[in-house]
């Protein structure tokens, strides 16, 4: 994976962030989702390098090989604001003051926080299989709770750690043929680490508490995304089934919103790297 990419650990004061980076040209930061690592981009990143980008793929705080502070009762240590700050510091350490931004799944929540908190750093942003966390919660009904029950299970204290760590291979399932063997091996190593599991759960606990409050405060102040926004979603996932066209929700957060669905399941970077890379390349080159 990631031939001709370099790796580095960036220390942000609170966290140590493992990052892969390669290429030359306009910088593009790719943020993975749960329960993946930066390796999820292993098929997409080389294509974007060939299209002329410098591509940066970090492990989010606590995921993969990145580490953060111990969890706090208010979950602030794993808030999207804290993780977004990590990402800006990573990009600055690599010499990039302004960049394109892509977030998938939980990475989309980090991308939203980053572009709202530090809009001067982001030229354009793409959200893949994601909505603002507060938008999910304001629409939560029995269908949502049934389909996305893990949000509320993960929010419980201690119980999910005991359940998942008792047999992580049974809990987290992946297919090495679909994922690619090296990506699968890296992901499996991460999910067997109790510290990583705890951090991933804290990501969700923060999402239902401090992160949601931050988004609600943004809406109350009328904060919106100023740069162009691309919305992509997997047609074989359930985002459109639950909410209809996700672009209509994102238009409440930004003026310039475009996008489309991609024929893939949820882990689109692994399942449909060609269409995803084409969409991202066209958007960030325009």
Backbone as CSV, one residue per row, in Angstrom:
resi,resn,N_x,N_y,N_z,CA_x,CA_y,CA_z,C_x,C_y,C_z
1,UNK,0.839,-1.205,0.000,0.000,0.000,0.000,0.867,1.245,0.000
2,UNK,0.326,2.319,-0.572,0.926,3.650,-0.476,2.379,3.661,-0.948
3,UNK,2.640,3.024,-2.098,3.969,3.093,-2.682,4.354,4.542,-2.922
4,UNK,5.564,4.884,-2.576,6.137,6.227,-2.752,5.526,7.257,-1.815
5,UNK,4.716,6.828,-0.859,4.248,7.722,0.199,5.243,7.678,1.355
6,UNK,5.325,8.770,2.086,6.118,8.813,3.304,5.193,8.700,4.512
7,UNK,5.755,8.334,5.649,4.995,8.307,6.898,5.708,9.158,7.941
8,UNK,4.912,9.643,8.880,5.457,10.510,9.931,4.484,10.514,11.094
9,UNK,4.991,10.740,12.281,4.142,10.990,13.444,4.294,12.450,13.839
10,UNK,3.178,13.158,13.874,3.163,14.578,14.227,2.629,14.704,15.644
11,UNK,3.367,15.399,16.485,2.960,15.611,17.872,2.299,16.984,17.980
12,UNK,1.052,16.994,18.428,0.282,18.234,18.469,0.192,18.840,19.867
13,UNK,0.869,18.252,20.819,0.756,18.701,22.202,-0.149,17.790,22.990
14,UNK,-1.351,17.556,22.502,-2.289,16.624,23.134,-2.219,15.232,22.541
15,UNK,-1.850,15.141,21.268,-1.960,13.873,20.550,-0.712,13.614,19.729
16,UNK,-0.514,12.345,19.388,0.480,11.945,18.394,-0.290,11.368,17.218
17,UNK,-0.105,11.964,16.041,-0.914,11.627,14.877,-0.038,10.961,13.824
18,UNK,-0.363,9.717,13.505,0.309,8.993,12.427,-0.271,9.447,11.106
19,UNK,0.618,9.760,10.145,0.142,10.306,8.873,0.957,9.731,7.726
20,UNK,0.255,9.456,6.636,0.855,9.085,5.361,0.687,10.266,4.411
21,UNK,1.702,10.544,3.583,1.567,11.658,2.647,2.458,11.423,1.435
22,UNK,1.995,11.931,0.296,2.744,11.752,-0.930,2.199,12.627,-2.035
23,UNK,2.950,12.727,-3.108,2.525,13.503,-4.262,3.063,14.904,-4.266
24,UNK,2.676,15.639,-5.298,3.070,17.038,-5.462,1.898,17.791,-6.069
25,UNK,1.692,19.000,-5.610,0.578,19.789,-6.108,-0.290,20.277,-4.972
26,UNK,-1.508,20.718,-5.275,-2.397,21.238,-4.230,-2.651,20.197,-3.149
27,UNK,-2.569,20.578,-1.864,-2.739,19.594,-0.787,-4.201,19.206,-0.582
28,UNK,-4.397,17.930,-0.305,-5.728,17.366,-0.091,-5.659,16.456,1.125
29,UNK,-6.453,16.771,2.151,-6.478,16.028,3.410,-7.668,15.076,3.410
30,UNK,-7.410,13.764,3.580,-8.450,12.737,3.558,-8.639,12.172,4.961
31,UNK,-9.859,12.274,5.498,-10.169,11.832,6.860,-11.078,10.611,6.803
32,UNK,-10.632,9.531,7.411,-11.348,8.256,7.391,-12.494,8.244,8.396
33,UNK,-13.287,7.185,8.331,-14.393,6.996,9.266,-14.153,5.814,10.191
34,UNK,-15.188,5.434,10.912,-15.167,4.337,11.889,-15.480,3.028,11.181
35,UNK,-14.812,1.946,11.524,-13.687,1.801,12.446,-12.364,1.700,11.693
36,UNK,-12.246,2.404,10.585,-11.108,2.279,9.699,-9.909,3.093,10.192
37,UNK,-8.829,3.000,9.433,-7.634,3.815,9.630,-7.364,4.549,8.320
38,UNK,-6.263,5.282,8.283,-5.884,5.970,7.051,-5.686,5.014,5.889
39,UNK,-5.453,3.727,6.183,-5.243,2.738,5.124,-6.478,2.537,4.257
40,UNK,-7.640,2.963,4.718,-8.854,2.818,3.905,-8.738,3.544,2.580
41,UNK,-7.841,4.554,2.500,-7.667,5.354,1.285,-6.617,4.758,0.353
42,UNK,-6.155,3.535,0.590,-4.989,3.029,-0.133,-5.207,2.901,-1.630
43,UNK,-6.459,2.783,-2.073,-6.733,2.732,-3.508,-7.037,4.108,-4.084
44,UNK,-7.539,4.999,-3.266,-7.907,6.343,-3.719,-6.698,7.267,-3.784
45,UNK,-5.852,7.222,-2.746,-4.745,8.172,-2.651,-3.821,8.149,-3.863
46,UNK,-3.392,6.978,-4.358,-2.506,6.999,-5.535,-3.156,7.599,-6.776
47,UNK,-4.456,7.394,-6.937,-5.154,7.978,-8.088,-5.133,9.497,-7.984
48,UNK,-5.385,10.015,-6.795,-5.378,11.472,-6.617,-3.972,12.050,-6.778
49,UNK,-2.947,11.297,-6.378,-1.572,11.742,-6.640,-1.342,11.842,-8.143
50,UNK,-1.810,10.857,-8.892,-1.634,10.893,-10.357,-2.399,12.036,-10.990
51,UNK,-3.451,12.494,-10.309,-4.193,13.649,-10.821,-3.566,14.976,-10.403
52,UNK,-2.438,14.924,-9.691,-1.692,16.145,-9.438,-1.821,16.717,-8.054
53,UNK,-2.282,15.928,-7.082,-2.455,16.421,-5.716,-1.345,15.902,-4.798
54,UNK,-1.058,16.672,-3.768,-0.375,16.159,-2.594,-1.453,15.607,-1.677
55,UNK,-1.358,14.332,-1.320,-2.421,13.665,-0.561,-1.905,13.337,0.836
56,UNK,-2.687,13.720,1.840,-2.331,13.512,3.240,-3.424,12.667,3.887
57,UNK,-3.025,11.521,4.456,-3.975,10.576,5.054,-3.562,10.295,6.499
58,UNK,-4.166,10.954,7.484,-3.839,10.672,8.889,-4.782,9.646,9.506
59,UNK,-4.308,9.008,10.577,-5.211,8.295,11.483,-5.789,9.329,12.446
60,UNK,-7.095,9.371,12.587,-7.715,10.301,13.528,-7.294,9.983,14.960
61,UNK,-7.393,10.975,15.815,-6.996,10.822,17.220,-7.598,9.560,17.838
62,UNK,-6.708,8.675,18.323,-7.139,7.451,18.975,-7.368,6.280,18.049
63,UNK,-7.524,6.535,16.747,-7.708,5.464,15.767,-6.346,4.985,15.264
64,UNK,-6.297,3.739,14.787,-5.098,3.249,14.149,-3.872,3.408,15.018
65,UNK,-2.873,4.130,14.488,-1.630,4.348,15.211,-1.536,5.728,15.848
66,UNK,-2.599,6.503,15.809,-2.624,7.800,16.489,-3.091,7.627,17.923
67,UNK,-2.576,8.461,18.794,-2.945,8.395,20.203,-3.280,9.792,20.722
68,UNK,-4.215,9.825,21.658,-4.604,11.081,22.267,-4.570,10.977,23.771
69,UNK,-5.074,11.992,24.448,-5.107,11.955,25.909,-6.128,10.949,26.420
70,UNK,-6.064,10.696,27.701,-7.045,9.810,28.320,-8.446,10.412,28.181
71,UNK,-9.468,9.566,28.060,-10.834,10.076,27.993,-11.175,10.921,29.217
72,UNK,-12.035,11.905,29.018,-12.502,12.777,30.088,-14.009,12.589,30.265
73,UNK,-14.536,12.847,31.473,-15.969,12.636,31.704,-16.864,13.434,30.768
74,UNK,-16.392,14.613,30.332,-17.200,15.421,29.408,-16.928,15.094,27.946
75,UNK,-16.023,14.163,27.680,-15.685,13.661,26.339,-15.008,14.712,25.450
76,UNK,-14.623,15.833,26.018,-14.001,16.901,25.238,-12.682,16.447,24.625
77,UNK,-11.960,15.568,25.305,-10.670,15.111,24.787,-10.799,14.405,23.441
78,UNK,-11.988,13.893,23.127,-12.209,13.228,21.849,-13.283,13.942,21.025
79,UNK,-13.481,15.206,21.294,-14.452,15.982,20.530,-13.944,16.235,19.122
80,UNK,-14.852,16.512,18.207,-14.458,16.832,16.837,-13.646,18.121,16.807
81,UNK,-13.893,19.036,17.713,-13.083,20.272,17.773,-11.635,19.941,18.083
82,UNK,-11.399,19.026,19.024,-10.032,18.635,19.365,-9.365,17.917,18.197
83,UNK,-10.111,17.025,17.535,-9.540,16.273,16.424,-9.283,17.191,15.237
84,UNK,-10.186,18.129,14.976,-9.979,19.088,13.884,-8.730,19.923,14.119
85,UNK,-8.497,20.311,15.358,-7.280,21.056,15.685,-6.038,20.221,15.386
86,UNK,-6.086,18.912,15.729,-4.994,18.014,15.362,-4.718,18.090,13.863
87,UNK,-5.773,18.032,13.074,-5.612,17.955,11.626,-4.974,19.217,11.060
88,UNK,-5.366,20.371,11.574,-4.750,21.626,11.122,-3.273,21.637,11.479
89,UNK,-2.945,21.170,12.662,-1.542,21.148,13.072,-0.733,20.160,12.240
90,UNK,-1.334,19.038,11.872,-0.656,18.094,10.984,-0.351,18.759,9.645
91,UNK,-1.342,19.418,9.067,-1.134,20.051,7.767,-0.089,21.155,7.851
92,UNK,-0.108,21.931,8.918,0.894,22.969,9.075,2.288,22.372,9.230
93,UNK,2.399,21.257,9.948,3.694,20.598,10.115,4.241,20.098,8.782
94,UNK,3.354,19.786,7.848,3.766,19.342,6.517,3.908,20.502,5.544
95,UNK,3.677,21.724,6.031,3.878,22.913,5.207,2.657,23.404,4.471
96,UNK,1.462,22.969,4.875,0.236,23.337,4.169,-0.646,24.212,5.058
97,UNK,-0.774,25.466,4.691,-1.609,26.383,5.463,-3.066,26.361,4.997
98,UNK,-3.281,26.001,3.747,-4.634,25.976,3.180,-4.729,24.760,2.274
99,UNK,-5.863,24.078,2.307,-5.929,22.773,1.660,-7.359,22.396,1.330
100,UNK,-7.505,21.416,0.455,-8.785,20.774,0.232,-9.009,19.714,1.293
101,UNK,-10.281,19.443,1.601,-10.621,18.597,2.743,-11.704,17.604,2.353
102,UNK,-11.478,16.323,2.707,-12.451,15.250,2.462,-12.668,14.509,3.765
103,UNK,-13.918,14.296,4.146,-14.227,13.520,5.335,-15.270,12.465,5.037
104,UNK,-14.975,11.226,5.420,-15.922,10.127,5.259,-16.451,9.701,6.622
105,UNK,-17.779,9.517,6.740,-18.370,8.961,7.952,-17.986,9.837,9.153
106,UNK,-17.338,9.299,10.183,-16.935,10.118,11.330,-15.946,11.196,10.914
107,UNK,-15.147,10.916,9.896,-14.262,11.945,9.369,-15.017,13.133,8.801
108,UNK,-16.259,12.909,8.322,-17.067,14.020,7.829,-17.440,14.958,8.971
109,UNK,-17.699,14.409,10.161,-18.010,15.258,11.319,-16.800,16.094,11.721
110,UNK,-15.607,15.498,11.624,-14.385,16.262,11.896,-14.200,17.342,10.841
111,UNK,-14.456,17.003,9.582,-14.308,17.978,8.507,-15.264,19.156,8.690
112,UNK,-16.489,18.890,9.116,-17.429,19.980,9.358,-16.915,20.897,10.460
113,UNK,-16.433,20.316,11.542,-15.926,21.133,12.643,-14.720,21.960,12.194
114,UNK,-13.857,21.349,11.395,-12.660,22.050,10.937,-13.035,23.238,10.058
115,UNK,-13.932,23.022,9.105,-14.255,24.107,8.173,-15.051,25.220,8.851
116,UNK,-15.793,24.905,9.919,-16.504,25.953,10.654,-15.581,26.699,11.612
117,UNK,-14.687,25.968,12.274,-13.801,26.600,13.251,-12.656,27.356,12.600
118,UNK,-12.150,26.836,11.486,-10.977,27.442,10.849,-11.196,27.534,9.342
119,UNK,-12.171,28.344,8.937,-12.520,28.410,7.508,-11.385,28.907,6.631
120,UNK,-10.460,29.676,7.194,-9.348,30.190,6.402,-8.426,29.081,5.923
121,UNK,-8.517,27.908,6.546,-7.621,26.807,6.195,-8.148,25.953,5.046
122,UNK,-9.426,26.080,4.697,-10.062,25.126,3.782,-10.502,25.820,2.502
123,UNK,-9.989,25.319,1.368,-10.385,25.857,0.065,-11.732,25.315,-0.383
124,UNK,-11.898,24.007,-0.253,-13.121,23.315,-0.638,-13.248,22.105,0.279
125,UNK,-14.474,21.610,0.453,-14.669,20.471,1.341,-15.647,19.483,0.713
126,UNK,-15.343,18.192,0.867,-16.226,17.116,0.418,-16.621,16.270,1.623
127,UNK,-17.925,16.045,1.762,-18.462,15.181,2.812,-18.977,13.903,2.152
128,UNK,-18.472,12.759,2.599,-18.818,11.469,1.996,-19.548,10.626,3.042
129,UNK,-20.768,10.224,2.730,-21.578,9.409,3.644,-21.658,10.053,5.022
130,UNK,-21.979,11.331,5.067,-22.061,11.999,6.353,-23.041,13.164,6.335
131,UNK,-23.594,13.436,7.508,-24.410,14.617,7.771,-23.908,15.226,9.071
132,UNK,-24.236,16.487,9.336,-23.965,17.002,10.682,-24.606,16.099,11.730
133,UNK,-23.896,15.848,12.810,-24.402,14.950,13.850,-25.734,15.431,14.404
134,UNK,-25.867,16.731,14.551,-27.110,17.286,15.094,-28.282,17.051,14.156
135,UNK,-28.036,16.985,12.866,-29.119,16.727,11.919,-29.622,15.296,12.065
136,UNK,-28.727,14.354,12.284,-29.165,12.985,12.576,-30.058,12.962,13.813
137,UNK,-29.621,13.641,14.862,-30.320,13.526,16.141,-31.663,14.232,16.121
138,UNK,-31.778,15.347,15.405,-33.080,16.016,15.340,-34.091,15.215,14.525
139,UNK,-33.598,14.304,13.681,-34.477,13.467,12.863,-34.610,12.048,13.419
140,UNK,-33.998,11.776,14.546,-33.972,10.419,15.077,-35.382,9.918,15.363
141,UNK,-35.721,8.792,14.777,-37.001,8.140,15.003,-36.733,6.651,15.164
142,UNK,-37.786,5.855,15.156,-37.606,4.425,15.356,-36.769,3.807,14.240
143,UNK,-36.938,4.287,12.992,-36.150,3.749,11.885,-34.670,4.035,12.103
144,UNK,-34.355,5.258,12.485,-32.960,5.618,12.725,-32.387,4.804,13.883
145,UNK,-33.136,4.732,14.977,-32.651,4.020,16.152,-32.440,2.536,15.873
146,UNK,-33.275,1.975,15.015,-33.122,0.569,14.662,-31.911,0.349,13.762
147,UNK,-31.743,1.220,12.770,-30.643,1.063,11.816,-29.299,1.472,12.408
148,UNK,-29.297,2.501,13.239,-28.051,3.071,13.762,-28.005,2.928,15.284
149,UNK,-28.481,1.793,15.764,-28.545,1.557,17.202,-27.175,1.634,17.851
150,UNK,-26.105,1.351,17.084,-24.765,1.345,17.669,-24.381,2.704,18.242
151,UNK,-24.933,3.810,17.698,-24.655,5.128,18.270,-24.998,5.139,19.759
152,UNK,-26.128,4.587,20.110,-26.629,4.671,21.477,-26.023,3.584,22.367
153,UNK,-25.663,2.472,21.754,-24.927,1.450,22.498,-23.535,1.957,22.857
154,UNK,-22.851,2.554,21.879,-21.513,3.073,22.131,-21.513,4.171,23.188
155,UNK,-22.611,4.861,23.340,-22.680,5.963,24.304,-22.715,5.486,25.750
156,UNK,-23.005,4.213,25.972,-23.051,3.704,27.333,-21.638,3.627,27.905
157,UNK,-21.525,3.752,29.206,-20.224,3.719,29.862,-19.806,2.283,30.176
158,UNK,-18.594,1.918,29.776,-17.924,0.667,30.115,-18.516,-0.578,29.451
159,UNK,-19.825,-0.651,29.320,-20.442,-1.864,28.768,-19.928,-2.173,27.364
160,UNK,-19.909,-1.207,26.429,-19.435,-1.564,25.091,-17.985,-2.017,25.061
161,UNK,-17.139,-1.417,25.913,-15.749,-1.880,25.979,-15.686,-3.363,26.336
162,UNK,-16.456,-3.765,27.332,-16.415,-5.165,27.766,-16.939,-6.093,26.670
163,UNK,-18.002,-5.691,26.010,-18.588,-6.529,24.968,-17.638,-6.651,23.782
164,UNK,-17.124,-5.527,23.295,-16.292,-5.547,22.085,-14.955,-6.221,22.344
165,UNK,-14.298,-5.869,23.438,-12.964,-6.418,23.698,-12.987,-7.895,24.054
166,UNK,-14.147,-8.417,24.421,-14.250,-9.855,24.685,-14.013,-10.668,23.415
167,UNK,-14.388,-10.111,22.254,-14.177,-10.812,20.980,-14.228,-9.791,19.848
168,UNK,-13.189,-8.972,19.697,-13.226,-7.922,18.672,-13.359,-8.468,17.267
169,UNK,-12.845,-9.675,17.006,-12.958,-10.230,15.658,-14.408,-10.547,15.299
170,UNK,-15.204,-10.894,16.301,-16.622,-11.159,16.046,-17.399,-9.847,15.882
171,UNK,-16.952,-8.809,16.592,-17.673,-7.534,16.537,-17.386,-6.790,15.241
172,UNK,-16.093,-6.615,14.945,-15.689,-5.885,13.739,-15.427,-6.892,12.630
173,UNK,-16.187,-6.790,11.579,-16.063,-7.755,10.487,-15.605,-7.045,9.213
174,UNK,-14.707,-7.668,8.503,-14.242,-7.131,7.238,-13.809,-8.257,6.332
175,UNK,-13.711,-7.949,5.060,-13.346,-8.937,4.055,-12.023,-8.510,3.426
176,UNK,-10.949,-9.291,3.612,-9.661,-8.882,3.061,-9.660,-8.779,1.543
177,UNK,-10.527,-9.540,0.872,-10.584,-9.435,-0.584,-11.163,-8.096,-1.010
178,UNK,-12.146,-7.596,-0.280,-12.743,-6.298,-0.591,-11.845,-5.158,-0.119
179,UNK,-11.312,-5.299,1.076,-10.526,-4.228,1.679,-9.112,-4.146,1.127
180,UNK,-8.571,-5.283,0.645,-7.150,-5.388,0.364,-6.465,-5.943,1.597
181,UNK,-5.569,-6.920,1.422,-5.029,-7.647,2.565,-4.284,-6.741,3.541
182,UNK,-3.445,-5.832,3.039,-2.674,-4.990,3.960,-3.572,-4.030,4.735
183,UNK,-4.556,-3.474,4.059,-5.528,-2.611,4.734,-6.269,-3.405,5.808
184,UNK,-6.704,-4.593,5.449,-7.413,-5.459,6.393,-6.542,-5.773,7.606
185,UNK,-5.282,-6.121,7.367,-4.396,-6.481,8.470,-4.176,-5.292,9.409
186,UNK,-3.981,-4.115,8.840,-3.775,-2.921,9.674,-5.025,-2.621,10.499
187,UNK,-6.169,-2.712,9.866,-7.446,-2.449,10.544,-7.696,-3.478,11.652
188,UNK,-7.387,-4.744,11.370,-7.612,-5.780,12.358,-6.688,-5.607,13.562
189,UNK,-5.449,-5.216,13.343,-4.542,-4.931,14.448,-5.094,-3.806,15.319
190,UNK,-5.621,-2.764,14.689,-6.166,-1.631,15.444,-7.372,-2.039,16.276
191,UNK,-8.288,-2.795,15.698,-9.519,-3.127,16.412,-9.292,-4.130,17.535
192,UNK,-8.136,-4.780,17.544,-7.806,-5.681,18.648,-7.117,-4.960,19.808
193,UNK,-6.884,-3.680,19.656,-6.210,-2.886,20.683,-7.266,-2.222,21.574
194,UNK,-7.351,-2.561,22.860,-8.387,-1.963,23.725,-8.299,-0.443,23.818
195,UNK,-7.107,0.119,23.692,-6.989,1.578,23.718,-7.648,2.209,22.497
196,UNK,-7.500,1.575,21.352,-8.152,2.071,20.143,-9.669,1.939,20.263
197,UNK,-10.120,0.797,20.739,-11.570,0.605,20.921,-12.135,1.691,21.829
198,UNK,-11.459,1.955,22.947,-11.937,2.978,23.870,-12.019,4.344,23.202
199,UNK,-11.000,4.695,22.428,-10.997,5.988,21.749,-12.116,6.077,20.715
200,UNK,-12.361,4.995,19.981,-13.441,5.015,18.992,-14.795,5.188,19.675
201,UNK,-14.978,4.560,20.815,-16.222,4.747,21.560,-16.346,6.172,22.071
202,UNK,-15.230,6.753,22.504,-15.260,8.140,22.961,-15.625,9.098,21.828
203,UNK,-15.231,8.765,20.620,-15.646,9.543,19.452,-17.176,9.622,19.397
204,UNK,-17.843,8.497,19.579,-19.308,8.472,19.539,-19.921,9.152,20.762
205,UNK,-19.323,8.973,21.916,-19.836,9.637,23.127,-19.747,11.147,22.988
206,UNK,-18.642,11.622,22.426,-18.523,13.055,22.167,-19.574,13.507,21.157
207,UNK,-19.843,12.661,20.159,-20.803,13.026,19.127,-22.186,13.316,19.665
208,UNK,-22.617,12.542,20.653,-23.958,12.722,21.219,-24.020,13.813,22.275
209,UNK,-22.888,14.367,22.660,-22.858,15.360,23.745,-22.203,16.655,23.273
210,UNK,-20.907,16.782,23.487,-20.223,18.050,23.225,-20.265,18.423,21.746
211,UNK,-20.117,17.452,20.848,-20.137,17.784,19.418,-21.491,18.317,18.986
212,UNK,-22.539,17.687,19.461,-23.879,18.156,19.118,-24.117,19.566,19.648
213,UNK,-23.645,19.843,20.845,-23.793,21.202,21.396,-23.037,22.220,20.561
214,UNK,-21.862,21.856,20.087,-21.101,22.784,19.243,-21.852,23.084,17.953
215,UNK,-22.437,22.062,17.337,-23.194,22.292,16.102,-24.427,23.137,16.359
216,UNK,-25.114,22.873,17.440,-26.305,23.668,17.766,-25.936,25.126,18.024
217,UNK,-24.790,25.349,18.642,-24.325,26.720,18.869,-24.000,27.403,17.543
218,UNK,-23.436,26.671,16.607,-23.163,27.224,15.278,-24.452,27.670,14.597
219,UNK,-25.445,26.820,14.649,-26.720,27.160,14.006,-27.361,28.366,14.670
220,UNK,-27.287,28.446,15.986,-27.872,29.582,16.701,-27.193,30.886,16.309
221,UNK,-25.878,30.820,16.011,-25.132,32.021,15.614,-25.193,32.279,14.118
222,UNK,-25.812,31.376,13.385,-25.921,31.552,11.941,-24.642,31.254,11.181
223,UNK,-23.736,30.462,11.759,-22.483,30.126,11.073,-22.761,29.149,9.942
224,UNK,-22.138,29.403,8.793,-22.321,28.557,7.621,-20.972,28.305,6.959
225,UNK,-20.936,27.289,6.121,-19.727,26.961,5.382,-19.605,27.924,4.213
226,UNK,-18.485,28.612,4.125,-18.317,29.646,3.103,-17.789,29.088,1.787
227,UNK,-17.043,27.980,1.824,-16.408,27.473,0.606,-17.335,26.508,-0.139
228,UNK,-17.004,26.150,-1.384,-17.806,25.156,-2.112,-17.806,23.799,-1.407
229,UNK,-18.955,23.100,-1.510,-19.162,21.833,-0.799,-19.592,20.760,-1.799
230,UNK,-18.957,19.590,-1.704,-19.347,18.417,-2.475,-19.921,17.372,-1.522
231,UNK,-21.103,16.863,-1.844,-21.752,15.817,-1.060,-21.798,14.546,-1.893
232,UNK,-21.203,13.481,-1.379,-21.222,12.178,-2.033,-21.798,11.154,-1.059
233,UNK,-22.594,10.233,-1.577,-23.145,9.211,-0.692,-23.224,7.874,-1.430
234,UNK,-23.125,6.800,-0.650,-23.122,5.446,-1.187,-24.557,4.983,-1.422
235,UNK,-24.854,4.604,-2.642,-26.220,4.230,-2.987,-26.643,2.911,-2.361
236,UNK,-25.672,2.080,-1.971,-26.010,0.815,-1.316,-25.853,0.892,0.201
237,UNK,-25.764,2.115,0.727,-25.851,2.365,2.160,-27.244,2.927,2.436
238,UNK,-27.520,3.391,3.642,-28.895,3.769,3.987,-29.106,5.262,4.192
239,UNK,-28.125,6.105,3.861,-28.294,7.538,4.111,-29.476,8.110,3.330
240,UNK,-29.553,7.802,2.054,-30.647,8.309,1.231,-31.974,7.667,1.631
241,UNK,-31.964,6.406,2.018,-33.195,5.758,2.451,-33.782,6.451,3.675
242,UNK,-32.928,6.882,4.582,-33.401,7.514,5.815,-33.837,8.957,5.609
243,UNK,-33.127,9.697,4.732,-33.305,11.151,4.692,-33.653,11.714,3.323
244,UNK,-33.700,10.882,2.303,-33.849,11.436,0.975,-32.521,12.006,0.502
245,UNK,-32.583,12.982,-0.389,-31.379,13.577,-0.966,-30.602,14.322,0.120
246,UNK,-29.395,13.848,0.499,-28.668,14.521,1.582,-28.233,15.935,1.240
247,UNK,-28.191,16.276,-0.033,-27.815,17.648,-0.392,-28.811,18.658,0.158
248,UNK,-30.075,18.251,0.245,-31.091,19.196,0.743,-30.832,19.561,2.198
249,UNK,-30.298,18.625,2.987,-29.959,18.926,4.383,-28.721,19.804,4.439
250,UNK,-27.714,19.501,3.635,-26.480,20.287,3.664,-26.692,21.718,3.179
251,UNK,-27.728,21.953,2.390,-27.985,23.335,1.948,-28.395,24.233,3.104
252,UNK,-28.779,23.648,4.229,-29.003,24.444,5.426,-27.716,24.889,6.089
253,UNK,-26.580,24.364,5.609,-25.274,24.673,6.211,-24.343,25.414,5.263
254,UNK,-24.670,25.448,3.973,-23.771,26.064,2.996,-24.575,26.558,1.805
255,UNK,-24.010,27.510,1.088,-24.667,28.066,-0.100,-24.366,27.239,-1.335
256,UNK,-23.113,26.889,-1.541,-22.662,26.214,-2.754,-22.539,24.724,-2.466
257,UNK,-23.602,23.975,-2.769,-23.660,22.538,-2.482,-23.961,21.798,-3.781
258,UNK,-23.121,20.818,-4.072,-23.383,19.955,-5.222,-23.021,18.524,-4.836
259,UNK,-23.280,17.556,-5.731,-22.904,16.187,-5.395,-23.820,15.163,-6.027
260,UNK,-23.577,13.899,-5.681,-24.327,12.799,-6.287,-24.032,11.515,-5.520
261,UNK,-24.812,10.488,-5.796,-24.588,9.185,-5.215,-23.572,8.373,-6.011
262,UNK,-22.953,7.398,-5.343,-21.990,6.494,-5.969,-22.445,5.064,-5.695
263,UNK,-22.368,4.219,-6.704,-22.825,2.830,-6.574,-21.801,2.039,-5.759
264,UNK,-22.008,2.009,-4.461,-21.096,1.328,-3.539,-21.805,1.139,-2.216
265,UNK,-21.221,0.263,-1.375,-21.629,0.188,0.016,-20.942,1.282,0.810
266,UNK,-21.059,1.187,2.135,-20.627,2.287,2.991,-19.139,2.608,2.863
267,UNK,-18.292,1.600,2.738,-16.844,1.843,2.672,-16.444,2.089,1.214
268,UNK,-16.895,3.229,0.708,-16.817,3.555,-0.715,-15.374,3.656,-1.195
269,UNK,-14.445,4.114,-0.357,-13.054,4.246,-0.799,-12.447,2.895,-1.130
270,UNK,-12.932,1.840,-0.505,-12.443,0.489,-0.769,-13.233,-0.189,-1.882
271,UNK,-14.524,0.118,-1.976,-15.397,-0.586,-2.905,-15.488,0.075,-4.275
272,UNK,-15.366,1.398,-4.335,-15.501,2.123,-5.606,-14.457,3.237,-5.686
273,UNK,-13.174,2.880,-5.612,-12.146,3.930,-5.601,-12.091,4.744,-6.881
274,UNK,-12.390,4.115,-8.014,-12.346,4.856,-9.271,-13.378,5.966,-9.340
275,UNK,-14.678,5.647,-9.182,-15.685,6.712,-9.204,-15.491,7.757,-8.108
276,UNK,-15.098,7.321,-6.909,-14.881,8.281,-5.829,-13.725,9.214,-6.173
277,UNK,-12.605,8.667,-6.643,-11.448,9.498,-6.986,-11.775,10.452,-8.125
278,UNK,-12.547,9.982,-9.094,-12.926,10.856,-10.218,-13.758,12.031,-9.728
279,UNK,-14.714,11.767,-8.853,-15.557,12.840,-8.327,-14.744,13.841,-7.522
280,UNK,-13.859,13.315,-6.680,-13.033,14.213,-5.855,-12.058,15.000,-6.720
281,UNK,-11.406,14.324,-7.661,-10.455,15.012,-8.519,-11.093,16.121,-9.320
282,UNK,-12.264,15.864,-9.892,-12.962,16.895,-10.669,-13.336,18.093,-9.799
283,UNK,-13.824,17.804,-8.596,-14.267,18.876,-7.713,-13.093,19.743,-7.241
284,UNK,-12.018,19.122,-6.806,-10.909,19.890,-6.251,-10.015,20.498,-7.327
285,UNK,-10.173,20.066,-8.571,-9.439,20.681,-9.677,-10.207,21.820,-10.326
286,UNK,-11.484,21.967,-9.997,-12.324,22.965,-10.692,-12.146,24.347,-10.078
